[in-house]
Amino acid sequence: MTTPPEPRRDHLPLGEPAGSPDRIEVTSRWIERGGRPWFPVTGEIHYSRVPRERWSEVLGHARAGGLDSVSTYVFWRAHEPRPGDFRWDGGLDLRAFVELAASHGLDVVVRLGPWAHGEARLGGFPDWLVERDLRNRTDDPAYLDLVRAFYAQSIAQLAGLTHAEGGPVVAVQVDNELYDQPAHLATLRRIAEDLGLRVPLWTATGWGGAQVPHTLLPVYSAYVDGFWEDSRTEWPEFAACHFRYSPVRDDLSVGADLREALDGIVLDPASVPLKDDDALPFATCELGGGMHVAYHRRPLVSADDVAALALAKVGSGSVWQGYYMYAGGTQRTSAVPGQVGGEQESQATGYPNDVPELTYDFWAPVGEHGQVRRHHHALRRQHLWLQAEGERLATMTTTVGGGSARTDELRWAVRSDGRRGYLFLTTYQPERQPLAAQADLQVTVAFDDGAEVTVPTVPVDLPAGVSLAWPLRYALTPVLELRSATAQVVTRLVVDGGEVVVLAATAGVPVELVVAGDVPVGGAGRAVHRDGATVVELRTPPGPTCVVELPGVRLLVLDDASADRLYRLEVAGRERLVLSDAPLYVEDGALVLHPDSGRATVSFLPAPDGVRASEGHVGAGQDAGPWRTWSLDVPTAGRRPVLAGPRRLDATAPQPVRGGPMDRLRAPTDWSGAAHLRLEVPREALDDVDRVLLRITWRGDAGRAYVGERLVSDHFWHGRPWDVDLTPWRDEVAAGALRLELLPWSDAAGVWVDPAVRGLADGVVVDAVDVVRVARVRLEPLGVGAGVGAGDGDGGPRPA
C-alpha cells in the first residue's frame, strides 16, 4: 500500500474562508472541519412525515445510533398548498426541527428542493404549480419567480441556524435527480445565495449520469433492491455491484423509471463513463436504509443487507455515509380542500408506480412509529467505528482486489494511508445470489515502508454471509501496535485513567490478535511469542467479560450479539459504554428507554453508583467483569393478544388493473370484495403506556385500517407484520371503532414478492393480532460515579 498523494485544495467553490470558526473545507479526497478530516454520517428524517411530538425521540435514536447529522426534504406542496399561502406551523415547523436536531448534537442537511421526489405526489410540487403553463425545473423566468418566493420563505426559517452563524445547517441540496440541466442547478444555488443563505456544502444528486455543475458536490446512492423495478425483475441488475468493492460511484438504474417516464431520458450505459473523479470526495446521500414497497413490486430488504452494503461503501472509499431513509414516517393528508388523490406518488399523478397512500415506513432502521430495528444496531457498530477512526479513514485511499461478478471469488479491498489501514473482506450478498465461503483464507498486505502484514497468521475458513473490516497496524497506545486482528474495531474510551479498545468478533471466525513486539498479556488473553510479535488467543469466548490486558490498554472483545447491544453515550456528564436490551437515547444527561417487553437490562462502563427509573422497578446492581448491570422490570410494557389465528376470511379479489406510463399493476380502488374485521381492544390494553401499536400478522394483498371512518394506516403485504399506531386514537378504539379491510392474495395478479415469502395460497389469512405496548422509561444515574472522575473522559487525542 503506497502513501496517498496530498489532496487538491481551493479548486472548488465550496467550503468556508480561511479563519472561519470550525471551518469546513472540501478537498479533492475528503471534507475537513476545524482543520481535521471529517467523516460525516447522515440519516434522512422527514419532519413533515413524523408527528411533532415524536421528533425528539426519533432524533435521539439517530444520535444514539452514531449519526452526527440528519437530512430532510422541504416539500414545497406541504408549505405552499395554495399560491402565496405559506405554512410553517405544527408539524411543518422546519425551524423548530432544525433547532431540536441541534439540541441532540446533530448537524442538518436541508434538501431544499424545489423538486424533491421522496415518493411524494408530483415530486413535492404543489398541484397549482404543475397546472400552470411553465417549464418547470428549468431557468424559465416565470418558474424561477415562484422558486424564488418559495426559497425566500424556506431560507427565512433558517435565519441564524447556518454553520457560519454557529448553527447546525452545514449543507443544502438543490433539486433532486435532475440529470440534464446543470445550468439550472447552478442557478438554484445562486438564487439561494442571493437570498442570503450561506452554507459550506452545496450538493446535488449525481447518480444516473447526472450533469452536475462544478459549483455543487455530487452525492451518490446505493440500494439493495428497488420498488421501482419491473415486476418481472427478479433482482435488479444494479444491486449486486453494491456488494462489491469498487471506486465506481454512479448507478444508472436508480430512478431510471422516472427519468424515462417523466423526463424522457433514456441512458445507454456505454455512453456514460462510470469512473472515479479524482477532483471530488466520494460522498453518498442515499445508501438504502431499507426499501419502500409499490403495489406491483414489494422488496424484502434485510438488516444484514443494509449493514453489508454500507460497509462495502466504506471499503470502496466513501468519506460521507448518508442513508435514505433512516427513520420512516407517514404521508401527510392533503391540506388542499377538494384535492383528488393522496399525497403519495401514484399512477394517477403520472408516475409509473402506486405506493401506499399513508405509510412511508421504508423498513428504515427507525420505523414509521418509532420501532427500532436490528439494522439500527448493526449500523451503529459501524458508526461508532467511524466516530473513533473516521478522521484517519477519510485520508486513506482504497485498493480493490477481486470484486468481479463471480460468486466464488474472494472480494477484498484495503483502505490505507501507506503505513496502516484496514483490510475489507466480504462473503455477503443477498440470498438471491449468495456468495460462497472462503476456505483457508490468509491475506498479506505490503505497506509503503516495506513492512508486510499477513492476517491471520494461520489460515482460517471465512464463512459465507459475513462482511468485515480488520485493522492493520492499529495504534493501541503511542508505543503499542496491534499489527493485525481477526476482529473489528468498534470504539475506544478512557475508563479509570486507562483506555479500553472495543473489538467485535465475527461468528465462525476465531479471534486472533497480533501485537508488535514481545509484550506481556493478561486477563482473557493467552500469548504466543514468535517472530518478534505476540500472538494473542482468547482463553474465554468473546463477550462483555472478555477483557485482554496489555501494557497501557485493555481490549474488550465482544461477541456479535453484544456488539449489537453496545452504545457509546454521554450520560450524566461523561462518556460511557452502555449495553442495553431495549433501544435507548440520551435526554438531558439521562437515558430514555423504550422497552416493548416487561424486562430489560442495562449495563454501564464506567458505572454510576446507582440508577433511578421513572417507571417500573430497578433491581440491585450486579458486577460482572468491567460492567455493572441493572435489571429493569416494566410491567406496563409487553404484548397483549387481541386475536389468535390462523383465521381465514372470506374475500374476493378485484380484477387486476394496469396503468401508468410503464403499464404496471395499479393499486386496487375496488374494495367491495374485501374482508371486514372489527377488532375489540380492551381499554386496559390501551392506557397507561407511552405508545400502543397494533401488530397484524397476516397474509393477503392489501389492507386498510380505519378508526371510525378515518383511514389511519394502509399496507401492501410483503411478508412482514403490519404495525398500526393506536396511540392517537385510544378513546375511539376502546369504544370499538377499529376495523380492518383486507383484500385477498391472488397469485394470478402477478405481484412480485421476495422468494422467501412466495407460495402464498390465494385468499386472506389473519395469523394473529396483538397490541404491543411500548413504555418510556427515564433512567438516571446516581452517586459519585455519575460524574466525570479524575483522568476520565473521552480520552483526548488518539495516539498517532
C-alpha positions in Angstrom: 0.0 0.0 0.0 1.5 3.3 -1.1 1.2 6.7 0.6 -1.7 8.6 -1.0 -0.9 11.9 -2.7 -1.8 15.1 -1.0 -5.3 16.3 -1.8 -6.1 19.2 -4.0 -7.4 22.3 -2.2 -9.1 25.6 -3.2 -10.2 24.2 -6.6 -13.9 24.1 -5.7 -16.3 26.9 -4.9 -17.3 25.1 -1.7 -16.3 25.4 1.9 -15.6 28.4 4.1 -13.0 31.1 4.1 -9.7 30.6 5.9 -10.0 31.8 9.5 -13.7 30.8 9.8 -14.6 29.3 13.2 -14.8 25.5 12.9 -14.0 25.9 9.2 -15.5 23.4 6.8 -13.3 22.8 3.7 -13.7 20.5 0.7 -10.6 18.9 -0.7 -10.4 16.5 -3.6 -10.3 13.5 -1.3 -12.2 14.3 1.9 -14.0 17.1 3.8 -12.3 18.9 6.6 -13.7 20.5 9.7 -11.7 22.6 12.1 -8.6 21.7 10.3 -9.1 17.9 10.6 -10.5 15.4 8.2 -14.2 14.8 8.9 -16.3 11.7 8.0 -19.9 12.7 8.3 -22.7 10.1 8.9 -26.1 11.4 7.9 -29.6 9.9 8.0 -32.7 11.1 6.3 -35.7 12.0 8.5 -38.7 13.9 7.1 -40.0 16.3 9.8 -43.3 16.7 7.9 -43.9 12.9 7.9 -43.2 12.4 11.6 -45.6 13.6 14.3 -44.0 16.7 16.0 -44.4 15.1 19.4 -42.1 12.3 18.3 -39.4 14.4 16.7 -37.2 14.4 19.8 -37.4 10.7 20.2 -36.5 10.0 16.6 -33.6 12.5 16.6 -32.5 11.0 19.9 -32.3 7.5 18.4 -30.5 8.9 15.4 -27.8 10.4 17.6 -27.6 7.3 19.8 -27.2 5.3 16.5 -24.0 7.1 15.8 -25.2 9.7 13.3 -23.7 13.2 13.5 -26.2 14.8 11.1 -29.7 14.4 9.6 -31.0 15.4 6.3 -34.6 16.4 5.5 -36.7 17.3 2.5 -38.6 20.6 2.4 -41.7 19.5 0.4 -43.0 22.6 -1.5 -46.5 21.3 -1.6 -46.7 21.0 2.2 -45.6 24.5 2.7 -47.5 26.4 0.0 -50.7 24.4 -0.6 -52.2 27.5 -2.3 -50.3 30.2 -4.2 -48.8 32.6 -1.6 -50.3 30.7 1.4 -47.2 29.6 3.2 -47.4 27.3 6.2 -44.7 26.6 8.8 -46.8 25.7 11.7 -47.2 22.5 13.7 -45.5 19.5 12.1 -44.3 21.8 9.3 -42.1 23.9 11.5 -38.8 23.5 9.8 -37.0 25.9 12.1 -38.2 24.0 15.2 -37.0 20.7 13.8 -33.5 22.1 13.0 -33.2 23.6 16.4 -34.3 20.3 18.0 -31.7 18.4 15.9 -29.0 20.8 17.2 -30.1 20.2 20.8 -29.4 16.5 20.2 -25.9 17.3 18.8 -26.9 16.8 15.2 -26.0 18.9 12.2 -28.6 19.3 9.4 -28.5 18.9 5.6 -31.5 20.7 4.2 -32.8 19.2 0.9 -34.3 22.5 -0.3 -36.0 21.4 -3.5 -37.8 22.8 -5.2 -38.5 19.3 -6.6 -37.9 16.5 -4.1 -39.3 13.2 -5.3 -39.3 11.3 -2.0 -42.3 9.3 -3.2 -44.4 12.4 -2.8 -47.2 13.5 -5.0 -45.8 15.3 -8.1 -42.3 15.1 -6.5 -43.4 17.6 -3.8 -44.6 20.2 -6.3 -47.9 21.8 -5.5 -50.8 20.9 -7.9 -51.3 24.5 -8.7 -47.7 24.8 -9.9 -48.0 21.8 -12.2 -51.2 23.1 -13.6 -49.6 26.3 -14.9 -48.0 26.6 -18.3 -44.4 26.6 -17.1 -41.2 24.8 -18.0 -40.6 23.5 -14.5 -37.1 22.5 -13.4 -35.5 24.9 -15.9 -34.5 28.5 -16.0 -37.9 29.6 -17.2 -38.2 33.1 -15.7 -41.8 32.5 -14.6 -40.9 29.3 -12.9 -37.8 30.9 -11.2 -40.0 33.7 -9.8 -42.1 31.1 -8.0 -39.0 29.2 -6.8 -37.5 32.4 -5.5 -40.6 33.1 -3.4 -40.5 29.5 -2.0 -36.8 29.7 -1.3 -37.2 33.0 0.4 -39.7 31.6 2.8 -37.6 28.5 3.4 -34.4 30.4 4.0 -36.2 32.7 6.4 -36.9 29.7 8.6 -33.1 29.0 8.7 -32.0 32.5 9.7 -29.3 32.3 12.4 -29.1 28.5 12.1 -26.4 28.1 9.5 -22.9 26.8 10.4 -21.4 30.3 9.8 -23.8 31.7 12.4 -23.0 29.0 14.9 -25.9 26.8 13.9 -26.3 23.2 12.7 -27.1 23.7 9.0 -23.9 22.6 7.2 -25.3 21.7 3.8 -28.0 22.3 1.3 -29.1 20.1 -1.6 -30.8 21.8 -4.5 -33.4 19.9 -6.5 -33.1 16.1 -6.7 -32.4 13.6 -9.5 -32.1 16.3 -12.2 -30.0 14.8 -14.9 -29.7 17.2 -17.9 -30.0 20.8 -16.5 -26.6 21.7 -15.0 -27.1 25.4 -15.6 -30.4 25.3 -13.8 -28.8 23.5 -10.8 -26.2 26.3 -10.7 -29.0 28.9 -10.9 -30.7 27.4 -7.9 -27.6 27.8 -5.7 -27.2 31.4 -6.9 -30.8 32.2 -6.1 -30.4 30.8 -2.6 -27.2 32.7 -2.0 -28.8 35.9 -3.4 -31.5 35.4 -0.7 -28.8 35.3 2.0 -28.2 31.6 2.5 -24.6 30.8 3.2 -23.6 27.2 3.9 -20.2 25.5 3.3 -21.6 22.5 1.4 -23.8 22.7 -1.6 -24.8 19.3 -3.1 -26.8 17.7 -5.9 -27.6 14.1 -6.6 -25.1 12.7 -9.0 -26.5 9.3 -9.9 -27.8 8.3 -13.3 -25.1 10.1 -15.2 -26.4 13.4 -13.9 -24.7 16.5 -15.2 -23.7 18.4 -12.0 -22.1 21.8 -12.3 -18.8 22.4 -10.6 -20.5 24.6 -8.0 -22.2 21.6 -6.5 -20.8 18.5 -4.9 -22.3 15.3 -6.5 -23.6 12.8 -3.9 -24.5 9.2 -4.7 -26.8 6.4 -3.9 -26.8 2.6 -3.4 -29.8 0.4 -2.9 -30.2 -3.3 -2.1 -33.3 -3.5 -4.2 -35.9 -1.2 -5.8 -39.6 -1.0 -5.7 -39.4 1.0 -8.9 -38.2 -2.0 -10.9 -40.5 -4.1 -13.1 -42.4 -6.9 -11.5 -40.6 -9.3 -13.9 -37.2 -8.3 -12.5 -36.0 -11.0 -10.0 -33.2 -8.9 -8.7 -32.2 -5.5 -10.1 -29.1 -5.5 -12.2 -27.7 -2.6 -10.2 -28.0 -4.3 -6.8 -25.1 -6.8 -7.0 -22.5 -4.2 -7.8 -23.1 -2.5 -4.4 -21.9 -5.6 -2.6 -18.6 -5.5 -4.3 -15.8 -3.0 -3.5 -15.4 -0.6 -6.4 -14.3 3.0 -6.9 -17.3 3.5 -9.2 -19.7 5.9 -7.6 -22.5 6.1 -10.1 -25.6 3.9 -10.6 -27.5 4.4 -13.8 -30.5 2.5 -12.7 -31.7 4.3 -9.6 -34.6 6.4 -10.6 -34.4 5.2 -14.2 -38.1 4.6 -14.4 -38.8 8.3 -13.6 -36.1 9.5 -16.0 -37.7 7.6 -18.7 -41.4 8.1 -17.8 -41.4 11.7 -16.6 -38.3 13.2 -18.4 -38.0 11.1 -21.5 -34.3 10.5 -20.8 -33.0 7.0 -21.7 -29.3 6.4 -21.0 -27.1 4.0 -22.8 -24.8 2.6 -20.2 -22.0 2.6 -22.6 -22.4 6.4 -23.2 -21.9 7.4 -19.6 -18.4 6.8 -18.1 -18.7 5.2 -14.7 -15.4 6.1 -13.2 -13.9 7.8 -10.1 -13.5 11.5 -10.2 -10.2 12.4 -8.5 -11.2 16.0 -8.1 -14.1 15.3 -5.7 -14.5 13.4 -2.5 -16.7 10.2 -2.6 -19.9 11.3 -0.8 -23.2 9.5 -0.5 -26.6 10.7 0.5 -28.9 7.7 -0.3 -27.5 4.4 0.9 -30.6 2.4 1.3 -31.5 2.2 5.0 -34.3 -0.1 3.9 -36.8 0.0 0.9 -40.3 1.2 0.2 -42.8 -1.0 -1.5 -45.0 -0.4 -4.5 -48.2 -2.3 -5.4 -46.6 -4.2 -8.3 -43.2 -4.9 -6.6 -42.6 -5.4 -2.8 -38.9 -5.9 -1.9 -37.9 -7.5 1.4 -34.6 -5.9 2.4 -33.0 -7.4 5.5 -30.9 -5.7 8.2 -27.9 -7.7 7.1 -28.4 -6.4 3.5 -28.3 -2.8 4.8 -25.2 -3.3 7.0 -23.2 -5.1 4.4 -24.0 -2.6 1.7 -23.0 0.3 4.0 -19.7 -1.3 4.9 -18.9 -2.1 1.3 -19.2 1.6 0.5 -16.7 2.4 3.3 -14.4 -0.2 1.8 -14.9 1.4 -1.6 -13.7 4.8 -0.5 -16.8 6.7 0.8 -15.9 9.6 3.0 -19.6 10.5 3.8 -22.2 7.9 4.7 -25.7 9.2 4.0 -28.8 6.9 4.5 -32.2 7.1 2.9 -34.4 6.6 4.9 -33.0 6.5 8.5 -36.4 6.9 10.1 -39.7 6.2 8.4 -42.9 8.3 8.5 -46.4 8.7 7.3 -47.5 10.6 4.3 -49.4 13.8 5.1 -53.0 14.1 4.4 -53.9 16.8 1.9 -54.1 20.3 3.1 -56.0 21.3 -0.1 -59.8 21.0 0.1 -61.2 19.1 -2.8 -57.9 17.6 -4.0 -58.4 14.2 -5.6 -55.9 11.6 -4.6 -53.4 11.4 -1.7 -50.0 12.9 -1.1 -48.1 9.9 -2.4 -46.5 9.0 -5.7 -49.1 7.3 -7.9 -50.0 6.5 -11.4 -52.9 8.9 -11.1 -50.3 11.7 -11.0 -48.2 10.4 -13.9 -45.8 8.1 -12.1 -45.1 4.5 -13.1 -45.7 3.2 -9.5 -48.5 3.1 -7.0 -47.1 3.2 -3.4 -49.2 3.1 -0.2 -51.3 6.2 0.4 -50.2 6.7 4.0 -47.3 4.5 5.2 -43.8 5.6 4.4 -42.1 3.2 6.8 -39.4 2.2 4.2 -38.3 -0.6 6.6 -36.0 2.1 8.0 -33.7 1.5 11.0 -36.2 3.5 12.9 -39.7 2.7 11.7 -42.8 4.7 10.9 -44.0 4.5 14.5 -40.6 4.6 16.3 -39.9 0.9 16.0 -36.2 0.4 16.5 -35.0 -2.4 14.2 -31.9 -4.6 14.1 -30.2 -2.6 11.4 -30.2 0.4 13.7 -27.9 -1.6 15.9 -25.9 -3.2 13.1 -25.2 0.2 11.6 -24.4 1.7 15.0 -21.4 -0.6 15.3 -20.1 0.9 12.0 -20.9 4.4 13.1 -19.1 4.1 16.5 -16.0 2.9 14.5 -16.3 6.0 12.2 -16.6 8.3 15.2 -13.4 6.8 16.5 -11.5 6.3 13.3 -13.2 8.4 10.7 -10.6 11.1 10.8 -8.0 8.6 9.7 -10.2 6.6 7.4 -11.1 9.8 5.4 -7.4 10.2 4.4 -7.0 6.6 3.4 -7.3 5.6 -0.3 -8.8 2.3 -1.4 -7.1 -0.5 -3.3 -9.7 -3.1 -4.7 -8.9 -6.7 -5.4 -11.3 -9.3 -6.6 -14.7 -7.9 -6.9 -15.9 -9.5 -10.1 -19.5 -10.8 -10.5 -18.3 -14.3 -9.7 -19.9 -15.6 -6.5 -16.9 -17.9 -5.7 -14.2 -15.2 -5.8 -12.7 -13.6 -2.7 -13.8 -10.0 -2.6 -11.4 -7.7 -0.8 -10.1 -4.2 -0.5 -7.5 -2.4 1.6 -8.0 1.2 2.7 -4.7 2.6 3.7 -2.5 5.7 4.3 0.6 3.8 3.2 1.6 2.8 6.8 -1.6 1.4 8.3 -5.1 0.7 7.4 -8.0 -1.8 7.2 -8.5 -5.0 5.3 -12.1 -5.3 4.0 -13.4 -8.8 3.2 -16.9 -9.9 2.2 -18.7 -13.1 1.5 -22.1 -11.4 1.8 -24.7 -11.0 -0.9 -28.5 -11.3 -0.5 -30.0 -14.7 -0.7 -31.0 -14.4 -4.3 -27.3 -14.5 -5.3 -25.4 -15.7 -2.2 -21.6 -15.8 -2.2 -19.5 -18.8 -1.3 -17.5 -19.3 1.9 -13.7 -18.9 1.5 -11.6 -21.7 2.7 -8.0 -21.3 4.1 -8.1 -17.6 4.0 -4.9 -15.7 4.5 -4.0 -12.3 3.1 -0.7 -10.5 3.0 -0.6 -6.7 2.7 2.6 -4.8 1.9 3.0 -1.2 3.1 5.0 1.8 1.8 7.7 1.5 4.5 8.5 -2.1 3.4 6.5 -3.8 6.2 4.2 -6.7 5.4 1.3 -8.0 7.5 -0.2 -11.4 7.0 -3.6 -11.9 8.5 -4.4 -14.3 10.1 -1.0 -15.9 10.9 -2.7 -19.3 10.4 -5.2 -19.7 7.6 -8.9 -19.7 8.6 -12.2 -20.5 6.8 -14.3 -17.4 6.3 -18.0 -18.3 6.5 -20.5 -17.3 3.9 -22.6 -14.3 4.7 -20.1 -12.1 6.5 -18.7 -8.6 5.9 -15.6 -7.4 7.7 -13.0 -4.7 8.2 -9.9 -5.9 10.1 -7.4 -3.4 11.4 -3.8 -3.5 10.2 -1.0 -1.8 12.3 -3.5 -0.2 14.5 -2.1 2.1 17.3 -3.3 0.9 20.7 -1.1 3.4 22.6 1.8 5.6 21.5 4.2 2.7 21.8 2.0 -0.4 21.3 0.7 -1.5 17.9 -2.0 -4.1 17.1 -0.4 -5.5 14.0 -3.5 -7.3 12.9 -6.7 -8.7 14.3 -9.5 -11.0 13.1 -12.0 -8.9 14.9 -13.4 -5.5 14.1 -12.7 -2.2 15.8 -15.8 -0.7 17.4 -14.7 2.2 19.6 -12.4 3.2 22.4 -12.8 5.1 25.7 -10.8 6.2 28.7 -12.0 4.4 31.8 -10.4 5.0 35.2 -7.4 6.6 33.6 -6.7 3.8 31.2 -8.0 3.3 27.7 -10.4 0.5 26.7 -10.5 -0.5 23.0 -13.6 -2.4 22.0 -13.4 -5.1 19.3 -16.2 -7.2 17.9 -15.7 -10.9 16.9 -17.5 -12.5 14.0 -19.4 -15.7 14.5 -17.4 -18.6 13.0 -14.1 -16.7 12.8 -11.6 -17.4 15.6 -10.2 -14.3 17.2 -6.5 -13.7 16.7 -4.8 -10.6 18.0 -1.2 -9.9 16.9 0.7 -7.3 18.8 4.1 -6.0 17.6 6.9 -7.0 19.9 7.1 -9.3 22.9 4.6 -8.0 25.4 3.0 -9.4 28.5 -0.6 -10.5 28.1 -3.2 -11.0 30.9 -6.9 -11.3 31.5 -8.7 -13.3 28.9 -5.7 -13.5 26.6 -3.1 -16.2 26.2 0.2 -15.2 24.5 2.4 -17.0 22.0 5.6 -15.1 21.2 7.1 -15.7 17.8 8.9 -13.8 15.0 9.1 -10.6 17.1 5.4 -10.4 17.7 2.9 -11.5 20.4 0.0 -13.6 19.1 -2.9 -13.4 21.5 -5.6 -16.1 21.6 -8.6 -15.9 23.8 -9.0 -18.1 26.9 -12.7 -17.2 27.1 -15.3 -16.8 24.4 -15.9 -13.2 23.2 -18.5 -11.4 25.2 -18.9 -8.5 27.7 -16.5 -10.1 30.2 -13.8 -11.0 27.7 -11.1 -8.5 28.5 -7.5 -8.9 27.3 -4.9 -7.0 29.4 -2.0 -5.4 27.6 0.5 -2.8 28.8 -1.3 0.5 29.0 -4.6 -0.7 27.4 -7.4 -3.2 27.7 -9.0 -4.9 24.8 -12.7 -5.7 25.3 -13.7 -8.4 22.7 -17.5 -8.6 22.3 -19.5 -11.3 20.5 -21.8 -10.3 17.7 -24.9 -10.1 19.8 -23.3 -8.0 22.5 -21.8 -5.7 19.9 -25.3 -5.0 18.6 -26.4 -4.0 22.1 -23.5 -1.6 22.6 -23.9 2.2 22.7 -21.4 4.9 23.4 -23.2 7.9 25.0 -22.6 10.9 27.1 -24.6 10.1 30.3 -24.6 12.3 33.4 -21.7 14.4 32.2 -19.3 11.8 30.9 -18.8 9.3 28.0 -19.9 5.8 28.9 -20.2 2.4 27.2 -23.8 1.1 27.6 -25.1 -2.4 26.9 -28.9 -2.4 26.7 -31.7 -4.9 25.7 -34.0 -2.0 25.0 -33.5 0.8 22.5 -32.4 4.0 24.2 -31.1 7.5 23.7 -29.9 10.4 25.9 -32.1 13.3 27.1 -30.8 15.9 29.5 -28.0 13.6 30.7 -30.3 10.7 31.5 -31.1 7.6 29.4 -34.6 7.2 27.8 -35.5 3.6 27.2 -38.4 2.3 25.0 -38.9 -1.3 26.1 -41.6 -3.3 24.4 -41.3 -6.2 26.8 -41.7 -6.4 30.6 -38.0 -6.8 31.4 -34.7 -5.2 30.2 -31.1 -5.0 31.4 -28.8 -2.0 31.2 -25.0 -2.2 31.8 -22.6 0.6 32.2 -18.8 1.1 31.8 -17.8 3.1 33.8 -20.7 2.6 36.1 -22.5 5.1 38.3 -23.2 4.2 41.9 -26.8 3.5 41.2 -29.7 4.3 38.8 -33.3 5.5 39.3 -36.1 4.7 36.9 -39.2 6.9 36.2 -41.3 3.8 35.8 -41.1 0.1 36.8 -38.7 -1.4 39.3 -34.9 -1.4 39.2 -33.1 -4.3 40.8 -29.7 -4.2 42.7 -26.7 -3.6 40.5 -24.7 -6.7 39.7 -21.0 -6.6 38.8 -19.6 -8.8 36.0 -16.2 -8.1 34.6 -15.8 -4.4 34.0 -19.6 -3.8 33.9 -22.3 -3.1 36.4 -25.7 -4.3 35.3 -29.2 -3.3 36.5 -32.3 -5.2 35.6 -35.5 -3.3 35.0 -39.0 -4.6 35.4 -41.6 -2.6 33.4 -45.0 -4.3 33.8 -46.7 -1.8 31.6 -44.7 -3.0 28.5 -45.3 -6.1 26.5 -47.7 -7.8 24.2 -51.4 -8.4 24.7 -53.3 -10.7 22.3 -56.3 -9.3 20.5 -57.0 -12.1 18.1 -55.5 -15.6 17.8 -55.4 -17.3 14.5 -55.0 -18.5 11.9 -58.3 -17.2 10.8 -59.3 -17.4 7.1 -61.6 -14.7 6.0 -64.0 -14.6 3.1 -62.9 -12.1 0.4 -62.9 -11.6 -3.3 -60.0 -10.1 -5.2 -60.7 -7.3 -7.6 -59.7 -7.7 -11.3 -56.1 -6.7 -11.8 -55.7 -3.3 -13.5 -52.6 -2.0 -15.2 -51.8 1.6 -16.0 -49.4 4.5 -15.7 -46.6 5.4 -18.2 -45.0 1.9 -17.9 -48.2 -0.2 -17.8 -47.6 -1.6 -14.3 -50.1 -3.1 -11.9 -52.3 -0.4 -10.3 -53.3 -0.4 -6.6 -56.9 -1.6 -6.2 -59.6 1.0 -6.0 -62.4 -1.6 -5.8 -62.6 -2.8 -2.2 -66.1 -4.1 -2.5 -64.9 -7.7 -2.1 -62.6 -7.0 0.9 -62.9 -8.9 4.2 -64.0 -6.7 7.1 -62.6 -7.4 10.5 -63.8 -5.4 13.5 -61.3 -5.6 16.4 -62.2 -5.3 20.1 -59.3 -3.9 22.0 -59.9 -3.7 25.8 -59.3 -0.4 27.5 -56.6 -1.7 29.8 -54.5 -2.7 26.8 -54.5 0.9 25.6 -53.9 3.0 28.6 -51.0 3.9 30.9 -48.2 3.4 28.5 -46.3 5.7 26.1 -47.2 4.0 22.8 -49.7 1.4 21.6 -49.1 -0.4 18.4 -51.5 -2.9 16.8 -49.3 -5.6 15.2 -51.2 -7.6 12.5 -49.6 -10.8 11.3 -51.5 -11.7 8.2 -51.3 -13.0 4.6 -53.1 -11.3 1.7 -52.7 -8.5 -0.8 -53.6 -5.0 0.6 -55.0 -3.8 3.8 -56.5 -0.6 5.3 -57.1 0.2 8.9 -59.9 2.6 9.9 -60.9 4.2 13.2 -64.5 5.1 12.5 -64.5 6.4 9.0 -60.9 7.7 9.2 -58.2 5.8 7.3 -55.3 5.7 9.7 -53.0 3.2 8.1 -52.5 1.1 4.9 -50.3 -1.8 3.9 -49.3 -3.8 0.9 -48.5 -7.3 2.2 -44.9 -8.2 1.6 -44.1 -10.8 4.3 -43.7 -8.7 7.4 -46.3 -7.8 10.1 -48.2 -4.6 9.7 -48.0 -2.1 12.6 -50.7 0.5 13.2 -50.2 3.2 15.8 -53.3 3.3 18.0 -51.8 5.9 20.4 -53.7 9.0 18.9 -57.0 7.0 18.8 -57.2 5.3 22.2 -60.6 6.5 23.1 -62.2 5.7 19.8 -60.5 2.3 19.7 -61.7 1.5 23.2 -65.2 2.4 22.0 -65.0 -0.3 19.3 -64.3 2.0 16.3 -61.3 0.0 14.9 -61.8 -2.1 11.8 -59.6 -3.6 9.1 -60.4 -4.1 5.4 -58.3 -6.8 3.8 -58.0 -7.8 0.1 -57.0 -11.4 -0.7 -53.8 -12.5 -2.3 -54.3 -13.6 -5.9 -51.2 -15.2 -7.4 -52.6 -14.7 -10.9 -52.4 -10.9 -10.5 -48.6 -11.0 -10.9 -47.4 -9.0 -7.9 -43.7 -9.5 -7.2 -42.7 -10.5 -3.7 -39.5 -11.9 -2.3 -38.8 -15.6 -2.9 -38.6 -16.1 0.9 -42.4 -15.4 1.2 -43.7 -16.8 -2.1 -46.0 -19.8 -2.5 -48.8 -18.0 -0.7 -52.2 -19.5 -1.2 -54.9 -17.3 -2.6 -57.1 -15.6 0.0 -56.8 -13.8 3.3 -55.5 -15.3 6.5 -55.0 -13.5 9.8 -52.5 -15.3 11.9 -52.5 -13.1 14.9 -53.3 -9.6 16.1 -51.5 -8.2 19.1 -51.3 -5.0 21.0 -47.6 -4.1 21.5 -47.3 -1.7 24.5 -44.1 0.4 24.3 -43.1 2.1 27.5 -41.0 5.2 28.1 -38.6 4.9 31.0 -36.2 7.6 32.1 -33.1 6.0 33.7 -31.0 8.5 35.8 -27.5 7.6 37.1 -26.9 8.4 40.7 -24.0 8.9 43.1 -20.3 9.7 42.7 -19.8 7.6 39.6 -22.4 9.6 37.7 -20.0 12.5 37.1 -16.6 12.9 35.5 -13.7 11.5 37.6 -10.1 12.4 37.5 -8.4 11.1 34.4 -11.8 10.0 32.9 -13.4 11.5 29.8 -13.3 10.9 26.1 -9.6 10.1 26.0 -8.5 13.2 24.3 -6.3 12.9 21.2 -5.7 9.4 19.9 -2.2 8.1 19.5 -0.8 8.7 16.1 
